[in-house]
């Protein structure tokens, strides 16, 4: 009797162990791929929830379906215009086919990382420095296409690729700084010259208006006097018309030139003729 109870207990324990090993839980962001005797059976992908497996025959592999953020280490390269740069990026991808991910590639994280590094070096060599600094959107799209084409066969999809930072040599930074400073100086000179041209044109129009209406000059003079007097100055500078000076110059008689001191010239002494 004791032997039968022991055998029954062992059997019950084995059933419980097999039942425990046959029950799996798949989370909401995961999918389960079932290998039955080492083969993936059609339709064996398990959805989130409780999954029952056949003891001994089935093995469950869980695949994460969340978007994965993969930083791409900084890569040294030479641009198309022969400038040495150091560029790093970040990659966003997700699994779209868990069966292919489980079967086609051994470690898809490592595979995507290595592919992203080689693609980044390739895109650096095909681009100019100006494109890396100012046209990153187009480079991001090209890099995304280069990575997404091969990983599509692995059951993955590249959502987005972003170039994070572009490091330049110190000598190149100084050269770019001098170039930017020269460009700003050129723009400042152009703006100053354009302002002077506009001011000269406005002054020419004002001079023409004053020439057509002389009374405008007197009004402007009175307005200037009022502005100066409003500042409580003890000294008032009153401009004097040049035309009045010229009128006074013409009205004043010119002085006669000084007479030359001629003096009466002494007669030359005559020769005395001796009588002879």
Secondary structure, DSSP 8 states (H G I E B T S, - for coil): -HHHHHHHHHHHHHHHHHHHHHEEEE-TTEEEEEEETTEE-TT--B-SEEEE--TTTEEEEEEE-S-EEEEEEEEEEE-TTS-EEEEEEEEEEEES-HHHHHHH-S-HHHHHHHHHHHHHHHHHHTS-HHHHHH-HHHHHHHHHHHHHHHHGGGTEEEEEEEEEEEEE-HHHHHHHHHHHHHHHHHHHHHHHHHHHHHHHHHHHHHHHHHHH-THHHHHHHHHHHHHHHTTT-S-------HHHHHHHHHHS------------------------
